[in-house]
Amino acid sequence: MWHFKYPLAGGETYTYVEKDADGNIVLSEERNYISIATTRPETMLGDGAVAVHPSDERYAPIIGKLCEIPVGPKEHRRLIPIIADEYPEPDFGSGAVKITGAHDFNDYQVAKRNKIPLYRLMDTTASMRDDGDAYSVYAAKALEIAKSGELPGEADIDEINLVPEEYRGLDRMVARKKIIETINAEGLAVTVKDSEGNDIPYVEAKKIMQPFGDRSGVVIEPMLTDQWFADAKTLAEPAIASVREGRTNFVPKNWEKTYFDWMENIEPWCISRQLWWGHQIPAWYGPDGQCFVEKSEEEALDAAIQHYLAHEGPWKAWVQEKLENFKPGEILIRDEDVLDTWFSSALWPFSTLGWPDKTPELERYYPTSVLVTG
């Protein structure tokens, strides 16, 4: 775990005070930075804020101030706000947490609560992004967002590539090494004394909760992507009512509490997967990215034609031209994602036995009157 300094904007300083359990001051010094710890230095490029706990007195003077991410071209160093949130633990590390909402599950929740932008830094090959305009252009946009507090739409934010040119296209591990070297060279690493009394960068050997892929054995690193979700809360409502009204019974009955706890706090269900097999998502995109979700491609095409012909503009003429000599696949492109395996498997018995009609096959082979689970 690497420890780095985020300088305060404009060279501002504050009195940093640490106290022991009895409230006695054990350290008091003027600082022009706030320190954070991270296991993924390459994600610093996408930080949207630094968070501290609202009760942490050490950082009270600088909540609401701006600090500088210590990486990237010096003339375009990004400024991000220091915010108060319940998530950071004052006793863990420095008590300050970098918020990179597009690359960490917990950070994502903090970012959503505090309207912090979610900057995606990598592509699906785990390489640093290499698309779009120059870094200076996007850094200026990010600075404007940080200062204004106005959050653009998710699609607009996702277009912002905050990877400086020197790191673009690099494998994330290569980028990580280069970023660490740059920060150390600039003296922005937190330092400790070695056995000979020399200052060295503070790299902490600390155990963390790190998930690994059960098949690949590689580290699982979160990244914000576009996915399809089912509105599980709406789906749960009739299921909850069925138990409360006695139409569905649990044996033993005490499992009702667990059921209600889960169903009443249910989150949207991500039902899309990026695989080469499975039931393909029934969504099609028009030439301008407009999405059409229908039961079949024919219905999606009808919906698309009605949409484009009803709106004046370049796409109306484009669609009219395509219709004169129509070829399948020219107007719409289908989403390549497939349904989650569990979602597909749940559909299978219904779709093969005649549901939603009450067929003899459904009544005999899949009455769903008893569900045994364990």
N, C-alpha and C positions, 0 to 999 in steps of 0.2 A: 504494500500500500504506500503510494507516494504522497508526500505532503508538499503543497505548493502555496505560494503567496499570491493573492489577488490584490494588487495595489488599489488604494482608494482613488477615485477620480480627482484630478486637479491637485494631487499631492496632499490632500486633506489628511489630518491626523486625529487621533483620539487617544484617551487614556485607557489602556487595557489593564483590567484588574482581575486577579485571581484570588479566591479566598479558600481557606480550609473549611472543614466540616463545622468548626466552631465560629466561623465568620471572621477569622483573622486574615488580614491581607498577607499573602505569601509572595505575590508578584504584582508590581505596578510599573508600567512602562508606556512610553508614547509609541504608538504604532501608526504606520501609514498603509497598512494592509490588513486583510483578513485571511486566515489560512484555512485551507480545506485539505481533505485526504481523499484519494481516489485509487481504485484498482484499474481504471481504464482511462489513462490520460488522454487518449485520442478523442474521447467524447467531450473533452473540455471545449472543443471548438463549437459545440452545439449548446453550450450552457445558455439558459435563459434567465437564471437568477442564482443567487446564493441565499440559502434559507438558514435562519437561526430560530431557536425556540423563543417565543415571546417572553418567557420568564427568565431568560439567560441575561443577567445583568451585564456581563462582559461586553455584549454587543449592542446594548440598548442605545448608546449614542450614535450608532451608524445605521440603524434600521431606517430604511427609506433612502439611504445614500446609494450612489453608484460605485461599482468597483470594476476593475479592468481585468479581462481574461489575459493571462500572461503568455499568450502564444499567438502567432500570426504576425504579419508585417506591422512594424511599430507604428507606421503612419496610419494604420487602419485598425488598431487594437479596439476590440469591442468593449463597450460599457454595458454592464447588466446591473439590475437593482438588487439590493440586499433586503430581503423580505422576512417577515415573522410568520412562522407556521408551526403547528403542533408536531409535525413529523420529526424534526431533528431531536436527537437525544443530547442534552447538554454535557453528559458525562462520557459520551462516545467520541473519541478522537478530539478534534478541536471544538466540537459542538456546532460547527458550521458545515453545511452540506451544499455542494454544487447541484443545481437542478437541471438535468438534461432529460426533459420529458419524452423525447422521441427514442430514448435508448435505455430506459429503466422503468420498471413497473411502478415503484413507489414514487419516483420523480414525476411520472405521468399524472398521478393523482394530485400531487402538490401543484403541478403546473395547471391542471384543470381548475383547482380551487382558487388559484391566484391569477388566472388569466395570463399565464406565462406562455410564450410561443414555443411550439414543438419543432425544433430544427433537426431534420434528418441528415445524417452525415455520410451514410454508407449506402451501397447498393446490395443486391441480393447475392453477390459473390464475396461479401465481407471486405470489399475494397472501398476506399474513400471515394466519395462522389467526384465525377469528372464531367459534369454537365453544366450547361447554362453560361451566364455571363462571368465577367471577372470577379474575383473575390471582393475587390474594392466597391463594386456596385452593390453587392449583397450586404456587405458590412455596413454600408451607409443606410440601407433599408432597415437592417436590424437595429441600428442605433436609433433611428427615427421611431421604431416601435417601442424600444426601451424607454425613451424619453417621453413619448406621448401617452403611453399606457393604453393605447388603442390597439386591440388585437384584430388583425385581418382574418379572413376566412382560412380554413385549414388548407385548401388547395393553393392559395396564394403563398402561405408560409412554406408549404412543401416545395415550392419552386425555388426557394432561397437556398443556395448552396454556400454554406459558410466554411467550406474547406479551402484554405489558401492554395494557390497554384503549386507550391512546392510539395504539397502532400496529395494532390489530386491523382487518383488512379492507383495509389499505393495500397498494398495489403495493409489492413489495419494494424498488424503487428509491426510492420516496417515503419508505418507512420508513428506508432506509439514510441518506438525507439528514438526517432528523429525529434519528436516533440519533447521528450524527456531531456535529450541532449541540449536542445535549444534553451529550455527553461533553466537548466543547471548553468549553462554558459552565461546567462543573463543575471545570475544571482537571485533568481526568484523561487528557488527551492528552499523550503524550511530546512535549517541545518542543525546538526548535533555535533558534539565533540567525539572524535575517535579516541583510541587508547593513547595516542600521542598528543592529544590536545588540539588537533586540527579540525576545522569545520568541514563536515561532509554532508551531502544531501541526506535528509531523513527518509529512509525507506523502511517501513515498519513490516515486520513479519507477523501478520495477524490472520488468524483463521476467520474465514467468512463463509456464509452460506452460498455455495456455488453450484447451480444445477448443471448436469451433464446429460447429453442425449443418450437414451437407453440403448440405442442401436449403434450410433456413430461413436459414442464415447467422447465427443468433443464438447467444449464449453458452450452452453446456451447463452447467447447474448441478445437481449431484447432489441428490437428495432421497429419503429412505427411503420406500418404498411396499411394499404387499403384492403379491407376485408368486408365480407357480408355478414350481417348479424340478424338473428331472429329476435323479435320482441318477446323475450321470455316472460316479462312481467304480465303482458296481456294474455299470453298462453297459460300462465299459471292461475289466473283468476277463476276460471271454471273448475280447475282441478282443486283449488282451495275450497271453493263452495261445495264441491261434491263430498268432501270429507266433513266439513262443518255441518252439512245438512243430513249426514248419515247415509248417503248413497254409496260411499266408499268407506270401508272399515279397515283399521289396522289391527293385526294380531301379532304381538300383544299391543294393547292400546297406547302404552306409554310412548310408542314411536311416533304418535301424532305430533308431539311437541317438536321433535327433530324435523319432521316433515314441514310443519308450519314455519319454523325458524328458517329453513332453507328456502321454501317457496315464497315467503313474504319478504325476503331480502335478496331475491334472485337478480342476477345481472344479465344484460343482453348476451345471447348465446352466439358465439362466432361459429358460423356454419360453413365457412369456405376454407378450402385447402388448395395449396399449389402443388398438385400431383398430376400425373399423366393418366390416371385412371379414376373412374368414379362417375357419378351422375353430374353432368355439367350444369353449372348455375344457369337458370333460365333468364339471362339478361343479355341484351344486345346494345351496342353503342352506335350512334349515328356519326356522321362525318365531323361534327363539332363536339363530340363527346357526350351528347345527350343520351341518357340511359333509358331503355325501354324494357320493362320486366313484364313478360307475358307467358302464357302457357306453352306457346309454340313460336317458331320463327315466323310462321305465316301471320300470326296475330301481332307479333312485334313489328313486322314489316308494315302491316296495315296501320298500326298506331304511329309508326314513324312517318309514313307518307302523309297521313292526316296532319301530323304535327308540323312538318316542314312546309306543306302546301298552304297551311293556314297562317304562316308568318312570312311577311315580306322580307327579302334580303337575299344575300348570295346563295344561301343553302337551298332556298326555294327553287331558284333557277338550276342549281346543280342537280337536285333530285329530279326535276322535270326532264332534264337532259338524260339522266340515267334511265328513267322510265321509258323513254322512247325506244331504247334497245336494251331492255333489262336483262341482266345476268345475275343469278343468285350470288350473294356475297359481296356485291358492289356497294350497296347502300349501308348495310349493317355488318358489324363485326361482333361475334359472340364473345362474351367474357370467357377466358380460358380456365377460370377456377372451377373446382368441383366441390360437391357437397361433402361435409364432414362424414366420415364413415358411420358414426353413430346415428347421424341424421338420416343417412341413406338406409341403414339397416332397419331403422324404426319405420320407415315408409314401406319397405319391401312387402311385409305380409298384408298390409292394407291394399297396396296397389295390385297385388297378384290375386287377391281373393274377392275383388269386386267393390271394395269400399269406394265411395260413401253409400252405395246401395246395400241394403240388408240382404245379402245373398245367402243361400244355404251353405256355401263353402265357408263364408266368413263366420256364420253362426256355429258351424261344426268345428272348424280348425283354429279359429282365433276369436273366441267369444270375449276374451279379456275380462272374464268374471273373477279370475284369480291371478294374481301376480306374485310369484315367489322370487325373492331376491336375497342376497346374502353376501 
